[in-house]
Amino acid sequence: MSYLILVRHGESGWNVDGRFGGWVDVPLTGKGIEESLLCAAELEAIGLDIAFTSKLVRAQETLFLILSKQAKIGVFVHEAAGAGEGRVDSGDENGPDKKENRYSYPSKIEKSLIPIYSSEALNERYYGILQGNKKDKMKEKYGEEQILHWCRSFDEGPPEGESLKDIYRRSVPYFEKEIIPALQEGKNVIVCAHQNSLRALIKHIEGISNEDIRKIRLANARPVIYTLSGDRLVRENAEMDPAVKRKI
Ligand SMILES: O=C(O)[C@H](O)COP(=O)(O)O
């Protein structure tokens, strides 16, 4: 059995400021650091083998804080080193991919490393005309209903920005190509990302409808934990809607 842990980053400076962060690279607040360390303690008992995150520091900081409680150390591996190309594994010295495996480490330290892959595919929504603005100012300007529609709807997003469907179309293929193979190899996987990139993945994993996904919101640094048994990802923590066991 392997674990899949999805966790949104800890509180960022613009979460507390009530701004649409999107692709603006805002770090964690002190509270965000504390939340991430609490999450680290919660996950300490699960030995993580591989990590995925976005290109934004709020997610990367949270990931490193979580990994600080692991026995192994996180090291970045270039995203091109996907499944089988350059993935850090214990392939034998003359293995087929050894020459391409530019991230092979001396075996004496390899076993103490957690490879980290970062990708824009896991970035938060690009907010277009809303990005960087205060939420309450935008609600005054465009109306609360319109803002909620752009942020919650599946098919429509803010002007010049991404809809949840756009995010789904970049995050789910990445999940299938890079993350599922790691789970199927029996690895415990953590994905540390954002409100909307994780909502897209949860929609896919649990087969949640376009309407019901409007209700799903993720708190900062609260892990959603799945186990892969056979070909099914089953959610272990109950605070979300009843999981739909879905073939992957
Ligand atoms: O709803 C919001 O404010 C943002 O979509 C949250 O994005 P974040 O998860 O990157 O803070």
The ligand as an SDF file (V2000), in Angstrom:
LIG
                    3D

 11 10  0  0  0  0  0  0  0  0999 V2000
   -8.5330   31.6350   -3.2460 O   0  0  0  0  0  0  0  0  0  0  0  0
   -7.4510   32.2300   -3.2090 C   0  0  0  0  0  0  0  0  0  0  0  0
   -7.1520   33.2240   -2.5820 O   0  0  0  0  0  0  0  0  0  0  0  0
   -6.3420   31.6540   -3.9770 C   0  0  0  0  0  0  0  0  0  0  0  0
   -6.8100   30.8960   -5.0360 O   0  0  0  0  0  0  0  0  0  0  0  0
   -5.5620   30.7650   -3.0220 C   0  0  0  0  0  0  0  0  0  0  0  0
   -4.3980   30.3850   -3.6940 O   0  0  0  0  0  0  0  0  0  0  0  0
   -3.2160   29.7270   -2.8190 P   0  0  0  0  0  0  0  0  0  0  0  0
   -3.7090   28.3550   -2.4360 O   0  0  0  0  0  0  0  0  0  0  0  0
   -2.0160   29.7280   -3.6960 O   0  0  0  0  0  0  0  0  0  0  0  0
   -3.0930   30.6400   -1.6030 O   0  0  0  0  0  0  0  0  0  0  0  0
  1  2  2  0
  2  3  1  0
  2  4  1  0
  4  5  1  0
  4  6  1  0
  6  7  1  0
  7  8  1  0
  8  9  2  0
  8 10  1  0
  8 11  1  0
M  END
$$$$
